[in-house]
Amino acid sequence: MTPYYTFLFLTLFLVTLSSVMKKQSKALSDLAWLFLLCSLAVIAAIRAPGVDRDYYNYLSWFGLINSSFTDAIAENKDLGFVYLYKIISFLTPEPWLFFFVISLLALQFKRKFAVTIFNGRFVGMLFLLIIARFYLLHEFTQIRAGLAIALSSYAVVINLNNKNKHSHIYFLMAILMHLSTILIPALLMAYKIFPFVRKRYFLLLLPLLGFCSAGVSILILRNIEMHRLLIYADADQLQGVSLLSFYYIVRFAVYYFILIRVYDYLEPSKKAIVYFSAVSLFSNAAFSWSSVISLRIVELLGMFDLAMFILPVLYVKNNSVWIYKLLVVILAVILFTSTVKIMNPYETFLFN
């Protein structure tokens, strides 16, 4: 599994180098970013079949799209995914180019999210967390969800910066790529329409309410007439998720530290980070009876969970800043280690 850690430390090295070079030359800093994003996309694109658990599923989808485009549409494959693959397949039917393009797009929008959400500050630190948490999960495995989540998360940030037209386009692209991301603009709409969801008392209670909502959530789901949701309430899907996991406990602790100590000092766009993290924690507990739903919602809102880990850096002082940054790097290594477990040893088809 050593090659995987090479990918993480390549990211750490290049985001640090980019941060240092930015003070002397923005062009050199941008070049370091370009090299990093392209390298990570190439690594994902040239992986051998079987490295990740979904590779052969995608090959079967590609075969269906190539053999019968209309059948692929009829089977309710997400339209954005179908059309993107069809366009790229005109250049080559080999899957590596599609994997490269979709990975590069996802990584670029994750970088744009990291650049925009804190107005250009802490970009490297946040991007390192994003790679640690999602690179192997998204760019290797859940490639449709990876791009869709990156698009919709970035759309939230620019929407909060009053770039509504652009955000609507990105939301539409995300939904066409993966329907589940419709949850993100729906939550953003609730944040903007209902003032009470921004109140501290609501945010204090919401994650706690998740603990006593599991029974209600399964009853509601079983009465929803949507096939893509209803299948998750079937008995075969009822594999629970532990709320004693390291990631849940750390998110829970940092979340309440922020609410108690720094929430009142946050500007509105930063309070939105806390709101999305609150929904993530609530959903993690409320749907803990189904790992499929619980973990899917946590992944959908995961970019905001990671941004939440950066918020304390804005308010800690003196040497505590460097201690906290070191803790963030340690957290990144731990998160990456947990995702390595879902992978088989890295191989590339170039040498097979």
C-alpha positions in Angstrom: 0.0 0.0 0.0 3.1 2.3 0.0 2.3 4.0 -3.3 -0.9 5.4 -1.9 1.0 7.3 0.8 3.3 8.6 -1.9 0.3 10.3 -3.4 -0.7 11.9 -0.1 2.8 13.2 0.6 3.2 14.4 -3.0 0.1 16.5 -2.2 1.5 17.8 1.1 4.8 18.7 -0.6 3.3 20.5 -3.6 0.7 22.4 -1.7 3.4 23.6 0.7 5.7 24.5 -2.2 2.9 26.3 -3.9 2.2 28.3 -0.7 5.9 29.3 -0.4 6.3 30.2 -4.1 3.1 32.3 -4.1 4.9 34.9 -2.1 7.5 35.3 -4.9 5.7 34.3 -8.0 2.0 33.5 -8.6 2.9 31.9 -11.9 5.2 29.4 -10.3 2.6 28.7 -7.6 0.0 28.0 -10.3 2.4 25.8 -12.1 2.9 23.7 -9.0 -0.9 23.4 -8.7 -1.2 22.4 -12.3 1.4 19.7 -11.9 -0.3 18.4 -8.7 -3.8 18.2 -10.2 -2.6 16.6 -13.5 -0.4 14.1 -11.6 -3.3 13.0 -9.3 -5.6 12.7 -12.3 -3.1 10.6 -14.3 -2.5 8.3 -11.3 -6.2 7.7 -11.1 -6.6 7.3 -14.9 -3.9 4.7 -15.4 -4.9 2.4 -12.5 -5.3 -1.2 -13.4 -8.7 -3.0 -13.3 -9.6 -4.2 -9.9 -7.6 -1.7 -7.9 -10.9 -0.2 -6.8 -14.2 -1.9 -6.2 -16.2 -0.1 -8.9 -13.9 -0.4 -11.9 -15.7 -3.3 -13.6 -19.1 -1.7 -12.9 -18.0 1.3 -14.9 -16.6 -0.9 -17.7 -20.1 -2.5 -18.0 -21.7 0.9 -18.1 -19.3 2.0 -20.8 -20.1 -1.1 -22.8 -23.8 -0.4 -22.5 -23.4 3.2 -23.6 -21.3 2.2 -26.6 -23.6 -0.6 -27.7 -26.9 1.1 -27.1 -27.0 4.8 -26.1 -30.8 4.8 -25.9 -30.8 1.8 -23.5 -28.3 3.5 -21.3 -30.6 6.6 -21.1 -33.7 4.3 -20.5 -31.9 2.6 -17.6 -31.9 5.9 -15.7 -28.2 6.3 -15.8 -27.4 9.9 -14.8 -27.6 11.9 -18.1 -24.5 14.0 -17.4 -22.4 10.9 -16.9 -23.8 9.2 -20.1 -23.2 12.3 -22.3 -19.8 13.1 -20.9 -18.6 9.5 -21.6 -20.2 9.5 -25.0 -18.4 12.7 -26.0 -15.0 11.5 -24.7 -15.4 8.1 -26.3 -15.3 9.7 -29.8 -11.6 10.4 -29.1 -10.9 6.9 -27.7 -13.1 4.0 -26.4 -10.4 3.2 -23.8 -11.6 4.1 -20.3 -8.4 5.8 -19.2 -9.2 9.1 -21.0 -12.6 9.4 -19.4 -11.1 8.6 -16.0 -8.5 11.3 -16.5 -11.0 14.0 -17.6 -13.5 13.3 -14.8 -10.8 13.1 -12.2 -9.1 16.3 -13.4 -12.5 18.2 -13.4 -13.3 17.0 -9.9 -9.9 17.9 -8.6 -10.1 21.3 -10.1 -13.4 22.1 -8.6 -12.2 20.8 -5.2 -9.3 23.2 -5.5 -11.7 26.1 -6.5 -13.8 25.2 -3.4 -10.6 25.4 -1.2 -9.5 28.7 -2.8 -12.9 30.4 -2.6 -14.4 29.3 0.8 -11.8 31.2 2.9 -11.0 33.9 0.3 -7.6 32.4 -0.7 -6.4 31.6 2.8 -5.5 28.0 4.0 -5.9 26.6 0.5 -3.2 24.0 0.9 -4.3 22.8 4.3 -8.0 22.4 3.2 -7.0 20.8 -0.1 -4.8 18.3 1.8 -7.8 17.3 3.9 -9.9 16.9 0.8 -7.4 14.7 -0.9 -6.9 12.6 2.3 -10.6 12.1 2.8 -11.8 11.8 -0.8 -9.1 11.2 -3.4 -9.2 7.4 -3.2 -13.0 7.3 -2.6 -13.9 9.7 -5.4 -11.2 9.8 -8.1 -10.7 6.0 -7.9 -14.1 4.6 -6.9 -17.2 6.9 -6.9 -16.2 9.0 -9.8 -19.6 10.3 -10.7 -20.3 11.3 -7.1 -16.8 12.8 -6.8 -17.4 15.3 -9.6 -21.0 16.0 -8.7 -20.1 16.7 -5.0 -17.2 19.0 -6.1 -19.5 21.0 -8.5 -22.3 21.4 -6.0 -20.1 22.3 -3.0 -18.3 24.9 -5.1 -21.7 26.2 -6.3 -22.8 26.7 -2.7 -19.8 28.9 -2.0 -20.2 31.1 -5.0 -23.9 31.3 -4.4 -23.2 32.7 -0.9 -20.9 35.2 -2.7 -23.9 36.3 -4.7 -22.9 34.7 -8.0 -26.3 33.1 -8.4 -26.3 32.5 -12.2 -23.0 30.6 -12.1 -24.1 28.6 -9.1 -27.3 27.5 -10.8 -25.4 26.2 -13.8 -23.0 24.2 -11.5 -25.9 22.8 -9.5 -27.6 21.6 -12.7 -24.4 20.0 -13.9 -23.9 18.2 -10.6 -27.5 16.9 -10.5 -27.2 15.6 -14.1 -24.0 13.8 -13.0 -25.4 12.3 -9.8 -29.0 12.8 -8.7 -28.2 12.6 -5.0 -26.5 16.0 -5.1 -30.0 17.6 -5.4 -29.9 17.5 -1.6 -27.2 20.2 -1.5 -29.1 23.1 -3.3 -32.2 22.1 -1.3 -30.3 22.6 2.0 -28.8 25.8 0.7 -32.4 27.0 -0.1 -33.5 26.2 3.5 -30.5 28.1 4.9 -31.4 31.2 2.9 -35.2 31.1 3.5 -35.4 30.1 7.1 -33.5 32.3 9.5 -33.9 30.0 12.5 -31.5 27.4 10.9 -28.7 29.9 11.4 -29.4 30.4 15.1 -27.0 28.9 17.6 -29.8 27.2 19.6 -30.9 25.3 16.5 -27.4 24.3 15.6 -26.7 23.2 19.1 -29.8 20.9 19.1 -29.7 19.5 15.5 -26.9 16.9 15.8 -28.4 15.8 19.2 -31.8 15.3 17.6 -30.2 12.8 15.2 -29.8 10.3 18.0 -33.5 10.0 18.6 -34.6 10.3 15.0 -33.6 6.9 13.6 -37.0 5.3 14.0 -38.8 8.2 12.4 -36.4 8.4 9.5 -36.9 4.7 8.5 -40.7 5.1 8.7 -40.6 8.2 6.5 -38.3 6.5 3.9 -40.5 3.5 3.6 -43.4 5.8 2.7 -41.6 7.6 0.0 -42.5 6.4 -3.5 -39.1 6.8 -5.1 -37.3 3.6 -6.1 -33.8 5.0 -5.7 -34.6 5.9 -2.1 -36.9 3.0 -1.2 -34.4 0.3 -1.9 -32.3 1.6 1.1 -35.1 0.9 3.5 -35.3 -2.8 2.5 -34.1 -5.3 5.1 -31.1 -6.3 3.0 -29.8 -2.7 3.2 -30.2 -2.3 6.9 -26.5 -2.5 7.9 -25.9 0.0 10.6 -23.0 2.5 11.0 -21.2 3.1 14.3 -21.4 6.5 15.8 -18.3 5.7 17.8 -16.0 6.0 14.8 -13.0 8.3 15.0 -14.2 10.6 12.3 -17.7 11.1 13.8 -16.3 11.8 17.3 -13.7 14.3 15.9 -16.3 16.1 13.8 -18.7 16.2 16.8 -16.0 17.6 19.1 -14.7 20.3 16.7 -18.3 21.2 15.8 -19.3 22.0 19.3 -16.0 23.8 20.0 -16.8 26.1 17.1 -20.4 26.7 18.2 -19.4 27.5 21.8 -16.3 29.5 21.3 -16.2 31.1 17.8 -19.6 30.9 16.1 -20.6 34.5 17.1 -17.5 35.8 15.4 -18.1 34.1 12.1 -19.3 36.0 9.0 -22.5 34.7 7.3 -20.7 32.6 4.7 -18.6 30.9 7.3 -21.7 30.2 9.4 -23.0 28.2 6.4 -20.1 25.8 6.9 -21.3 25.1 10.4 -24.9 24.7 9.2 -24.0 22.0 6.6 -21.8 20.3 9.1 -24.8 20.2 11.5 -26.9 18.5 8.9 -24.1 16.1 8.3 -23.9 15.1 11.9 -27.7 14.9 12.3 -28.0 12.7 9.2 -25.1 10.5 10.3 -27.0 9.7 13.5 -30.6 9.8 12.2 -29.8 7.3 9.4 -27.3 5.2 11.4 -29.5 2.2 10.8 -28.4 2.3 7.1 -24.8 2.7 6.4 -25.7 3.4 2.7 -27.8 6.4 3.4 -25.8 7.7 6.4 -22.5 7.6 4.7 -23.8 8.9 1.5 -25.2 12.1 3.1 -21.9 12.5 5.1 -20.0 12.2 1.8 -22.4 14.7 0.0 -21.7 17.3 2.7 -18.1 16.2 3.4 -16.4 19.2 1.8 -18.1 21.4 4.4 -17.1 19.0 7.2 -13.5 19.4 6.1 -13.8 23.2 5.8 -15.1 23.2 9.4 -11.8 21.7 10.6 -10.1 24.9 9.3 -12.4 27.4 11.1 -10.5 27.2 14.4 -7.3 28.3 12.7 -9.0 31.7 12.1 -9.2 32.3 15.9 -6.3 30.5 17.6 -3.3 32.6 18.4 0.5 32.6 18.5 2.1 29.1 18.7 -1.3 27.5 19.0 -1.8 28.1 15.2 1.2 25.9 14.3 0.1 23.2 16.8 -3.4 23.2 15.3 -2.0 23.0 11.8 0.2 20.0 12.8 -3.0 18.4 14.2 -4.7 19.0 10.8 -1.8 17.2 9.0 -2.0 14.3 11.4 -5.8 14.2 10.9 -5.2 14.1 7.1 -2.9 11.0 7.5 -5.5 9.2 9.7 -8.3 9.9 7.2 -6.2 8.8 4.3 -5.2 5.6 6.1 -8.9 4.8 6.6 -9.6 5.1 2.8 -6.6 3.0 1.9 -8.4 0.1 3.5 -11.0 0.0 0.8 -8.4 -0.3 -2.0 -6.5 -3.2 -3.4 -2.7 -2.6 -4.0 -2.1 0.0 -6.6 -1.1 -1.2 -10.1 -1.2 0.4 -13.5 -2.3 -1.1 -16.7 0.8 0.4 -18.4 3.0 -2.3 -17.1 0.7 -5.3 -17.4 
